Amino acid sequence: MNESQKYNRTLHAQISLGTTSDDRKMPDGYVRTFADMDDLVMTEKLDGQNNCFNRFGFFARSHAVQSQLPWDKPLLHRWNLIKNDLGDLEIFGENLYGEHSIGYKKLESFFYVFAIRSGDQWLSWEEVKFYAALLDFPTVPEIPISVKLKDFYSPTVNENKLLDDWFVENLGMTWQLSTNTSGQLGGYDVDTGQDASEGFGLEIQVVLDPMTA
């Protein structure tokens, strides 16, 4: 069996809260780098398990062996149905079958796609949505960007303050306050029952290194 390559570690924005010593943050100048990109996509970050479908199996993040976890059985069954249609595609997504810190009331699937790789090439977000729909998977919720980062950027403003302010322009509130809302999938804190969401991902149209706020 050919070796499956795991999804790249997500780099966190410097303004991100709740990171651990194992998390890596974006280097200085990261906001300018993203502002130079023409096509940014902002998506809701979901509180699930990183899994991958490819023609060789259904894998957890490590990709060392196929997942045999009991709560993965529904998606293993799904893999058996689609494995012959995958070709060189690797479908990466959030497995929401088991609850973590946040539960969801409006799920249409237990698997939400956030990236697809074909061989060594990461596909654009439009291609991700196309193949996800072809395989009958939803993609992670997309957040409309009404004010482009390219148009909002100023080299004279501290990049972390600028990013905070840019989120306010597009979300109508600070991104920290937005984590106390239910998001698009009816998220809630499993301990308190209060509305909750995980945060956001920001990436260029051709997926390279997603940034998580």
FENMOKA-V64741 format. One record per residue. PHI is phi in degrees with one decimal (NA if undefined). NEAR is the number of other ideal C-beta (glycine too) atoms within 12 Angstrom. Layout:
PHI | NEAR
PHI | NEAR
This chain:
NA | 12
-65.8 | 12
-75.2 | 14
-93.2 | 30
-93.2 | 20
-72.7 | 21
-67.6 | 31
-58.2 | 21
-61.0 | 17
-76.3 | 35
-89.7 | 25
-89.2 | 29
-63.0 | 38
-64.9 | 26
-85.8 | 30
-65.8 | 31
-105.0 | 19
73.0 | 16
-77.6 | 19
-110.6 | 10
-64.7 | 6
-85.9 | 9
-81.5 | 17
-111.7 | 20
-106.4 | 24
-64.9 | 30
-74.7 | 16
-55.6 | 13
90.8 | 15
-65.6 | 31
-68.6 | 35
-60.8 | 24
-59.9 | 25
-69.8 | 36
-65.9 | 26
-75.8 | 17
-84.9 | 25
-78.4 | 16
-120.7 | 20
-99.9 | 36
-124.7 | 36
-110.8 | 38
-129.1 | 39
-77.1 | 40
-81.5 | 39
-103.9 | 42
-93.8 | 30
-138.2 | 36
-109.3 | 29
-72.1 | 33
-130.8 | 43
-138.5 | 38
-99.8 | 43
-145.4 | 34
-66.1 | 24
-90.7 | 23
161.0 | 29
-116.4 | 37
-119.5 | 35
-79.9 | 28
-58.2 | 23
-68.2 | 17
61.4 | 27
-69.9 | 16
-141.6 | 15
-62.6 | 25
-66.6 | 29
-122.0 | 15
-66.4 | 20
-59.4 | 11
-78.0 | 20
-93.8 | 28
-56.9 | 18
-60.2 | 22
-79.1 | 38
-63.8 | 27
-62.8 | 16
-64.3 | 26
-59.8 | 30
-60.8 | 18
-80.3 | 17
-113.0 | 26
-57.3 | 22
-79.5 | 14
-100.8 | 19
-82.9 | 28
56.1 | 20
-90.7 | 19
-76.0 | 33
-119.6 | 36
-102.6 | 45
-103.3 | 42
-162.3 | 37
-96.3 | 40
-88.6 | 39
-108.8 | 37
-64.1 | 29
-100.6 | 25
-79.0 | 23
-110.1 | 23
-79.8 | 22
-120.5 | 35
-102.1 | 30
-135.0 | 36
-96.2 | 19
-121.8 | 20
-74.9 | 25
-102.0 | 17
-159.8 | 27
-91.3 | 29
-136.5 | 37
-118.1 | 41
-76.2 | 43
-122.8 | 42
-162.0 | 42
-138.4 | 37
-118.4 | 33
-121.3 | 24
64.9 | 14
-98.9 | 9
-107.7 | 16
-77.5 | 27
-84.4 | 30
-67.5 | 23
-62.1 | 32
-63.7 | 18
-69.1 | 25
-57.9 | 37
-64.1 | 26
-63.6 | 18
-70.0 | 31
-61.3 | 30
-65.0 | 17
-61.8 | 19
-93.0 | 29
65.6 | 17
-114.4 | 35
-78.6 | 29
-97.5 | 38
-58.7 | 42
-59.0 | 31
-95.2 | 28
-100.8 | 28
-60.7 | 17
-103.9 | 28
-89.9 | 16
-119.5 | 21
-69.6 | 21
-62.1 | 34
-58.6 | 20
-79.4 | 16
-91.2 | 26
-68.1 | 28
-139.5 | 18
-68.9 | 12
-89.8 | 9
-103.9 | 17
-51.6 | 17
-63.6 | 28
-73.3 | 23
-64.7 | 19
-61.3 | 28
-65.6 | 38
-56.1 | 28
-66.5 | 24
-66.6 | 35
-60.9 | 34
-60.1 | 20
-59.3 | 23
-94.8 | 28
-99.5 | 30
79.0 | 15
-166.3 | 17
-66.7 | 24
-66.9 | 36
-65.2 | 20
-65.0 | 17
-64.3 | 29
-73.8 | 31
-97.1 | 22
-107.5 | 28
-85.0 | 24
64.0 | 34
-84.9 | 27
-113.7 | 33
69.1 | 22
-70.1 | 35
-149.5 | 26
-70.3 | 22
-68.1 | 17
-86.8 | 12
-105.1 | 12
80.6 | 14
-77.6 | 17
-54.7 | 21
-158.8 | 32
-141.9 | 38
-88.5 | 39
129.5 | 40
-139.2 | 41
-112.2 | 37
-129.9 | 43
-147.9 | 39
-79.9 | 26
-56.5 | 24
-91.6 | 24
-68.2 | 35
-119.9 | 24
-121.5 | 27
-61.4 | 37
-110.4 | 37
-107.7 | 34
-80.3 | 42
